[in-house]
Amino acid sequence: MKMKYYYIILLVVFVGSANTEAQRRAKTPAKLLKKVYQLVEAKKFDKLKNYLYQGSVKHLSDTPKGQDHTIGDMIIDGIKRKRDQPHDFGYNAQNLKLIIDKHLDKIKPISQELKEKGFGDREREFGRFPDLYAIAKKHPKNIYLFQHKQVVIIMVKFKKKGVKLVFWENLGAMSKDNDLSQG
């Protein structure tokens, strides 16, 4: 009888850990943006890292010597600095909330033209990351783009890791030219 309880406890622990792992992954781009917003608002940056692409930029030719950080670190730095202006990795909570509430329908698989421009070869911005380059070549529909006004958000679905935020640009822009509530 004791052995039966042992297996039940093992099963509960296994299912519980599997659910915890699944909770750290976003299955869709919309769920990813909602989770990112929630974690940023709660200032849970360690948990946020689970939802950000962690490609190392230390080996890229345009990265200053001695810097060892990831794309995820750059996103978190933009959030913490509250770069509330047009900028790569700039952040504005109001704009992200507006995207979540009113513009999720604008998330689409990346177009062939933009895929080639950003991921097309190993010299391009995101093509320099081997895993992103491979996804662009083999599973291009797993690269998602949100593009509205000046705001650009790139998300990639990884087979085992779920959808990750790779890049955002001009999310911090708050001006008449970039009024996300219009259009």
BELVENPE-V917816 format. One record per residue. RES is the residue in three letters. SS is DSSP state (@ for helix, = for strand, . for the rest). OMEGA is omega in whole degrees, -180 to 180 (NA if undefined). D_FIRST is the distance of its C-alpha to the first C-alpha in whole Angstrom. Layout:
BEGIN
res:RES ss:SS omega:OMEGA d_first:D_FIRST
res:RES ss:SS omega:OMEGA d_first:D_FIRST
END
This chain:
BEGIN
res:MET ss:. omega:180 d_first:0
res:LYS ss:@ omega:-180 d_first:4
res:MET ss:@ omega:179 d_first:5
res:LYS ss:@ omega:179 d_first:5
res:TYR ss:@ omega:178 d_first:7
res:TYR ss:@ omega:-180 d_first:9
res:TYR ss:@ omega:177 d_first:10
res:ILE ss:@ omega:179 d_first:11
res:ILE ss:@ omega:177 d_first:13
res:LEU ss:@ omega:180 d_first:15
res:LEU ss:@ omega:179 d_first:16
res:VAL ss:@ omega:180 d_first:17
res:VAL ss:@ omega:-180 d_first:19
res:PHE ss:@ omega:180 d_first:20
res:VAL ss:@ omega:179 d_first:22
res:GLY ss:@ omega:179 d_first:23
res:SER ss:@ omega:177 d_first:25
res:ALA ss:@ omega:178 d_first:26
res:ASN ss:@ omega:178 d_first:28
res:THR ss:@ omega:179 d_first:29
res:GLU ss:@ omega:179 d_first:31
res:ALA ss:@ omega:179 d_first:32
res:GLN ss:@ omega:180 d_first:34
res:ARG ss:. omega:-180 d_first:36
res:ARG ss:. omega:173 d_first:37
res:ALA ss:= omega:-177 d_first:40
res:LYS ss:. omega:180 d_first:40
res:THR ss:. omega:177 d_first:44
res:PRO ss:@ omega:180 d_first:47
res:ALA ss:@ omega:179 d_first:47
res:LYS ss:@ omega:177 d_first:43
res:LEU ss:@ omega:-178 d_first:44
res:LEU ss:@ omega:177 d_first:48
res:LYS ss:@ omega:-179 d_first:46
res:LYS ss:@ omega:178 d_first:43
res:VAL ss:@ omega:179 d_first:46
res:TYR ss:@ omega:-179 d_first:48
res:GLN ss:@ omega:-178 d_first:45
res:LEU ss:@ omega:178 d_first:44
res:VAL ss:@ omega:180 d_first:48
res:GLU ss:@ omega:179 d_first:48
res:ALA ss:. omega:-178 d_first:46
res:LYS ss:. omega:178 d_first:47
res:LYS ss:. omega:-173 d_first:44
res:PHE ss:@ omega:177 d_first:45
res:ASP ss:@ omega:178 d_first:42
res:LYS ss:@ omega:179 d_first:40
res:LEU ss:@ omega:-179 d_first:43
res:LYS ss:@ omega:179 d_first:44
res:ASN ss:@ omega:-176 d_first:41
res:TYR ss:@ omega:-178 d_first:43
res:LEU ss:= omega:176 d_first:46
res:TYR ss:. omega:-175 d_first:47
res:GLN ss:. omega:177 d_first:47
res:GLY ss:. omega:-179 d_first:50
res:SER ss:= omega:179 d_first:51
res:VAL ss:. omega:-176 d_first:55
res:LYS ss:. omega:-178 d_first:56
res:HIS ss:. omega:-180 d_first:57
res:LEU ss:. omega:-173 d_first:59
res:SER ss:. omega:-178 d_first:63
res:ASP ss:. omega:177 d_first:64
res:THR ss:. omega:179 d_first:61
res:PRO ss:. omega:-180 d_first:63
res:LYS ss:. omega:176 d_first:62
res:GLY ss:. omega:179 d_first:60
res:GLN ss:. omega:-180 d_first:58
res:ASP ss:. omega:178 d_first:54
res:HIS ss:. omega:-176 d_first:53
res:THR ss:= omega:173 d_first:51
res:ILE ss:@ omega:178 d_first:52
res:GLY ss:@ omega:177 d_first:49
res:ASP ss:@ omega:-179 d_first:51
res:MET ss:@ omega:177 d_first:54
res:ILE ss:@ omega:180 d_first:53
res:ILE ss:@ omega:177 d_first:51
res:ASP ss:@ omega:178 d_first:55
res:GLY ss:@ omega:178 d_first:57
res:ILE ss:@ omega:-177 d_first:54
res:LYS ss:@ omega:-180 d_first:55
res:ARG ss:. omega:-180 d_first:58
res:LYS ss:. omega:178 d_first:59
res:ARG ss:. omega:-174 d_first:61
res:ASP ss:. omega:178 d_first:63
res:GLN ss:. omega:178 d_first:65
res:PRO ss:. omega:-175 d_first:65
res:HIS ss:. omega:169 d_first:63
res:ASP ss:= omega:178 d_first:61
res:PHE ss:. omega:174 d_first:57
res:GLY ss:. omega:-174 d_first:59
res:TYR ss:. omega:173 d_first:57
res:ASN ss:. omega:-177 d_first:58
res:ALA ss:@ omega:-180 d_first:55
res:GLN ss:@ omega:179 d_first:57
res:ASN ss:@ omega:179 d_first:58
res:LEU ss:@ omega:178 d_first:54
res:LYS ss:@ omega:178 d_first:53
res:LEU ss:@ omega:176 d_first:56
res:ILE ss:@ omega:-179 d_first:55
res:ILE ss:@ omega:-175 d_first:52
res:ASP ss:@ omega:-169 d_first:53
res:LYS ss:@ omega:-171 d_first:56
res:HIS ss:. omega:-180 d_first:56
res:LEU ss:@ omega:179 d_first:53
res:ASP ss:@ omega:180 d_first:54
res:LYS ss:@ omega:176 d_first:57
res:ILE ss:= omega:-177 d_first:54
res:LYS ss:= omega:169 d_first:54
res:PRO ss:= omega:-175 d_first:54
res:ILE ss:. omega:179 d_first:56
res:SER ss:. omega:179 d_first:60
res:GLN ss:@ omega:-179 d_first:61
res:GLU ss:@ omega:-180 d_first:64
res:LEU ss:@ omega:176 d_first:62
res:LYS ss:@ omega:179 d_first:59
res:GLU ss:@ omega:-179 d_first:62
res:LYS ss:@ omega:-175 d_first:63
res:GLY ss:@ omega:-174 d_first:60
res:PHE ss:@ omega:-167 d_first:58
res:GLY ss:. omega:176 d_first:60
res:ASP ss:. omega:-173 d_first:61
res:ARG ss:. omega:177 d_first:60
res:GLU ss:. omega:-178 d_first:63
res:ARG ss:. omega:-175 d_first:62
res:GLU ss:. omega:-175 d_first:60
res:PHE ss:. omega:177 d_first:57
res:GLY ss:. omega:179 d_first:57
res:ARG ss:. omega:177 d_first:57
res:PHE ss:. omega:-173 d_first:53
res:PRO ss:@ omega:-178 d_first:52
res:ASP ss:@ omega:178 d_first:49
res:LEU ss:@ omega:178 d_first:51
res:TYR ss:@ omega:-179 d_first:54
res:ALA ss:@ omega:179 d_first:51
res:ILE ss:@ omega:179 d_first:50
res:ALA ss:@ omega:-179 d_first:53
res:LYS ss:@ omega:-172 d_first:54
res:LYS ss:@ omega:-175 d_first:51
res:HIS ss:. omega:-174 d_first:50
res:PRO ss:@ omega:179 d_first:53
res:LYS ss:@ omega:176 d_first:51
res:ASN ss:@ omega:174 d_first:48
res:ILE ss:= omega:-176 d_first:51
res:TYR ss:= omega:-179 d_first:52
res:LEU ss:= omega:167 d_first:55
res:PHE ss:= omega:179 d_first:56
res:GLN ss:= omega:180 d_first:60
res:HIS ss:= omega:-173 d_first:62
res:LYS ss:. omega:180 d_first:65
res:GLN ss:. omega:-174 d_first:65
res:VAL ss:= omega:177 d_first:61
res:VAL ss:= omega:176 d_first:59
res:ILE ss:= omega:178 d_first:55
res:ILE ss:= omega:179 d_first:54
res:MET ss:= omega:-179 d_first:50
res:VAL ss:= omega:177 d_first:48
res:LYS ss:= omega:177 d_first:45
res:PHE ss:= omega:-175 d_first:43
res:LYS ss:. omega:-175 d_first:40
res:LYS ss:. omega:-174 d_first:37
res:LYS ss:. omega:-178 d_first:39
res:GLY ss:= omega:-178 d_first:40
res:VAL ss:= omega:-180 d_first:43
res:LYS ss:= omega:173 d_first:45
res:LEU ss:= omega:-178 d_first:48
res:VAL ss:= omega:-172 d_first:51
res:PHE ss:= omega:164 d_first:54
res:TRP ss:= omega:-175 d_first:56
res:GLU ss:= omega:176 d_first:60
res:ASN ss:. omega:176 d_first:62
res:LEU ss:. omega:179 d_first:59
res:GLY ss:. omega:-176 d_first:61
res:ALA ss:. omega:175 d_first:64
res:MET ss:. omega:179 d_first:65
res:SER ss:. omega:179 d_first:69
res:LYS ss:@ omega:-179 d_first:71
res:ASP ss:@ omega:-175 d_first:71
res:ASN ss:@ omega:179 d_first:67
res:ASP ss:. omega:-175 d_first:66
res:LEU ss:. omega:-179 d_first:63
res:SER ss:. omega:180 d_first:63
res:GLN ss:. omega:172 d_first:66
res:GLY ss:. omega:NA d_first:66
END
